[in-house]
């Protein structure tokens, strides 16, 4: 929290100021704008394209898109569908989940570049005159008066600006600046792996969809992005420096051992500049709100990349926030218990999926990355009575989230 010592060249008034143009912020902006609520969305960057943005849209989100009449149009964008998730190992193909058995109009994972999804939602939101998107807005200060957050100050577009709001929402991701400014510290865990992230061309004769490969203490997940593969190369926690020391040739060789069909394109990994590194963590805030300020999405709870649920839980947060806060925002006053109610509804589902991710990390990924033992799937995951639990939990969480109106 800070006091203004800057020359402000512009002051805007809005009902809800959302900081962060990721899935939580953009979808919340659209949903509130549809309710006639004045919204200003501030995004630090000039576009939505980032490394490590999740590209898997789960059935829960597709059902929300259907509720607001956007599902069919969203599926007109170039995408692929994954109805199963399989691991290819030295013991043969292992089916981890089968989404085709789900009772939904969308029994699959939609693989769509997140930047395209965000562009689509933002374009839809901009049709509403009460929605204002400001790109290149670098939020630097939270405005606090009489113990209540009243908005933010940002730099950009020629100087300092103020956005004053009835409610401010921090939706600015895993490295949330808003969280730091508010003095919030998340409770962190350290999953047993990190991820290298890179792209390779996809050929017409390649397989499609979503798949994984496991062999000799190495694990890769492949996401089909139509004309290229998005590759997530799992490594043991803290092993990145050692791998870099071994050199790019060693990485190429390891890659081809896992995915032999990449032997004709591994040379395109010319150096380490082609590879991004993600230090995987999982965390959540003990408290998601202050008077006048609410955190949602990765700003409130950082998910491990396991099962690709981060984008979907962020959007579910946005739906619940809309359900709870629309009427208070329309009448021009909120109570602290309204903000607490958002956390109450979303904290337990978040804890459950983070527990599920931790289980998968310890029982599947840690085993896959152990070079001293042969990889096998835990026996309990192969029981027929349990086979429908993982796909449903991945697809919907503990229960579907729907808009009230």
N, C-alpha and C positions, 0 to 999 in steps of 0.2 A: 504494500500500500504506500502511495506517495502523495505529496502535495505538489501542485503545479508551480513550476518555476520556469516555464517555457512560454514563448510567445505563440499563442494559439491562433491559427489563421482561419479555422473553420470549426463551427460547433453544430452538431446534428442532434436532433431529438428523435428517439424511437421508443417503441414499447419493449422490444427484445433485441439486445445486441448479442450476436453469436460470434465468438472468436474461434476461427478454425474452419477451413473449408474441406474437411474430410467427410466421410459418410455420415457421421453423427450430425455435424453442423449443417451440411447441405440439405439433408433430409428433414431435419428439424425446421430449417428455414422455409422449405416448401410447405410442410404440413401446417405451420403457423400462418403462413401467407394465405393458404387456402381457407383459413378460418377468419380472414379479414384483419389479422393482427399485423401491425407495423413491425417489420423485421429489417435489421441491418446486419449483414454477414461480412465479417472482415477476414480476409485471407492474406497471409504473409507473402506468398509467391504470386507470380504473374500467370501461372497456369496450374493445372491439377496433376501434372505428370511427376511422379516420384518413384524412387526405388522402394521396394518392400511394401508397396501397396497391394493389399489382398485382392485377388482377381476372382474369388469364388463367391458367387451369390447363391445362397442356400434357399430351399423352399420357403422358409419363413419370410424372407424378404420378397420373394416372388409373390407370395400371397398378399403381402402388404401393398406391393405395386398393383396387384389386381384390384384391391379395394379402392384405390384412387384412380383406376382406369388407365394405368400406364404399362401394365405387364406386356400386352401384345406389342406395343410400340417399342418397348425395351428389347424384346426378343427379335425385333427387326434389325438391330445392330449386329454386326458380325460377332459370333460367339460359338462356343462348342459346349457340349453337354457331357457330363460324367454321371453315369447311372450306377457305377460301382467304383470302388477303390480297391485296387489289388497291389500286392507287393510281389515282385518277381525276385525269387531267391534261388540259391543252389538247390533247395528242396522243391522247386517248382513254384507255380503261382499260388499265392495265398490270398483269399478273399477276406478283406477286412470289413468292408461295409457294402451293403446292397441297398441303394436308395430307391430302386424300382419297386420295392415292396411297400413303400410309404403310401398312405391314403391321402393323396393330394393331387391337384391338377399339375403339379410341377415336381414329379418324382425323380429329380436329378439335381446335380450341382451345375449351375450355369457359370461357365468360365468366360469372363468378359473383363478386359482391362479396366481397372478401377477409374483411370482418368476418363475413359469414355462414359462410364456410368455417372461420374460426377458432372461431366459436361452436360449429359442428358438431363439430370435432375436440376442443375442450375439453370439451364435454358428453360425448362418448364416453370421454375419458380419465377423467372424474370418476366413471365407473362402477367404477373400480378403487380399492379402499380404500388402496392404497399411493401414490396420486397426490394431491397437495395443491396447489391453485391459490390464490394470494394476490394479489388485485387491489389496486391502490393502494399497492404496496410500492416506495418510492423508495430504491433501493440507493445508499448513500453511501460505503461503505468495503469494501475487501477484507480479509479476515482472513488474515494470513500468519504462520506459525510455523515456525521452522527452515528457511526458504527454500521452504516449500511452502504453497500456497494451501489454506486449510481451510474456506472459506466466505465469507459476506458479512454486512454489517450494513445494515439498511434502516430508514428512518423511515416511520411510518404506523401506523394503528390504535392511536393513543394514545401513541406514543413510539417508542423505539429497540428493535429486535429483532435477534437473531442467528440465522442459519441456518448450522449447521456441517455440512460435507459431505465425503465422500470425494473427490468430483470436483465442480468448479464449471464451468459452461458459460456463456460470454458469448454471448448470442443477441439482443442488444438493439439491433440495427439499425444504420443508416448513421451515426448520431450516437452510437454506443455509449459510454455512461458507463463501462462495464467496461473498455473499451479504454483510455480515458483514465486510469482508476485504475491500470491495470497498466503505464502508461507506454509503450504501443505506439503507433507512428506508421505509418499506412499509406502506401504509395507511390501517389501520385495522378496521374491524367491529367485533362486538361480537354477533354471533347468539345466540338465546335464549335456546340453549341446549348444553350438552356435551354427550359423548358416552362412554359406557363400551363395551369392545370387548372381546369375549371369544368363545370357541369351545365346542360343545357337539356332541357325536356320532349321526350319521344318520342311521335309520333303513330302511329296504327295503319297509316296509309298510307306511313310511312317505310320505308326499307330496313331490313335487320336485320344482325346480326353485327358484323364488324370490318372497317373500311375506312379508306382514307386519301384525302386530297384535296391536290393540288399545283397552284399557279397563281401566276404573277407574284411569285416569291420568297417565297411563303407556303406553309405545310404544316400540315395538321391530321390527326389520327387520331381516329376516332369509335368508341367502344365502346358496344355495345348493352347497356343494363342494364334491359331490359324496359320500364319506364315512363319512363325518361329516358336521355339520351345523356350519357356521360362524355366530355368533349372534352379532348384534349391538343393544344394550339396550340403548335407549335414556333416558336421565334424564334432568331435568331443569338445567339451567346454575348455577354452583356453588353448586349443591346438592350432589356431590360425598362424601364429608367429612361427611355429615349427614347420608348418606346411609351406609358408612363404620362403623359409630358409632352404627347404628342399628344392624349390624352384618351380617355374611354370611348366616345364617339361614333365616333372613328376606328377603334377596335377592332371595334365592332359592324359598321361598314361593311366592314372587311376580312374579317370572319367571313362576311358575306352574299355577298361576292364569291367566296369559296371554297365555301360551302354555300348556294346560293340558297334552298333550302327552309327555311332558318332565318330568312327575312325576316319571318315572322309571329311569331317568338318571340325575336329578338335583343334586343328591348327589355327582356327579363327580366334581362339583365345591367345592373342598375341603377347599380352603381358598382363600384369595385375591390375592395370587401369580398366580392363574389361570386366573386372570382378568386384562386386560390392560385398561388404562384410556386415552381417547383422549379429551383434551380441544379444543373444536371446535372453529375455527376462520375463517374469510374470509378476504383476503387482496390482494392488488396489488401494484406494484411499480409505482410511477408517471412517472419514466423514466426507460427504460429497458436496457440501453446501456451506455457505455463510449467508447472512442476511443480504439479499439482492444478488447472490452469485450461486450458480449451480454448475457442477462438472458432470459431463457425460462422455461416453465413448472411451477411447484410450487415455484421455486426460483423467478419467476416474478409475480405470482399470486396464492395465496393459495385459494383453493376452499373448501367450506363446503362439507361434505360427501353426502349432499342431492342429490339424483338421480345418484350418482356415476360417475359424469362427469369428475372428475379430470384427470384420466389417458387419457381420450380421448382428452381433450383440450391440455394436454401436448404433445400428439402425433401430433395433428394438428399444434401446434407451431413448432414442428420439421419439418413437411412437408413444412410449409411456409418458415422457415429459409433455408431449402434446395432449394426451388424454387428461393428465392431472392439471396442467397449467393453463390450458386455453381459456377456461372460464375466468379464473383470477386475472389473467392478462386482459381479457375483454372488459372486465369491470374496473380495471385500473388499480387493483391492489391485490397483493398476495400476502399470505401468512407463512411464517417459517415452517409450519407443518406441511404446507404444500410442497416445499422443496424437499423436506424430509420424506414425504410420501414417495417421491420419485426414487430415492435411494432405497426405501423399504421394499418397493416392488421389484427393484432390479438387483439388489445386493445378493439375495439368495441364489437366483439363477446364475449370477456371475461366479459365486463361490463354487457352485456345483460344476460348472464347465471348467473352471480352473483346476478343481480336483480331478476331473476326468482327464484333462490335459496332463496333469502331473502323473497320473497313473499310466497314461500312454507313453510318456517320456521315460518313465522308469522301467516299465514292463516290456516296451517294444523298442523304442529308439535307443535307449542305453544298451540293450542287448544287441541291437543291430550294429552298434559302434564298438562293441567289444571284440577285438581281434582274437581273443583267447578262447572263445567258445563259439560253437555252431549256432547260428540264428534259428530260433523256433518261436512260433507264436505261443503265448501262454495258453494252457489247455482250457482255462475257463472261458476264454473268448471264443472257443470253437464249439461250445455247448449250444445246441439248437434253441434251447429255451432263452438264451441270452442274445441270439444273433440279431434281433430287431432293435435292441436297446441302443447300441452305438449309432446306427444311422438316424434313428429318431432324435437322439440327443444332439447329434451334429446338425441335423436339419432344422430343429425347432427349439432346442433347449429343453428345459423341463416342462414347458407348456407354450403353445403358440401365443404370440402377442398380436393383438388386433386393434385397429383404431376404433374408438367409440362412435365416431360419426365421420 
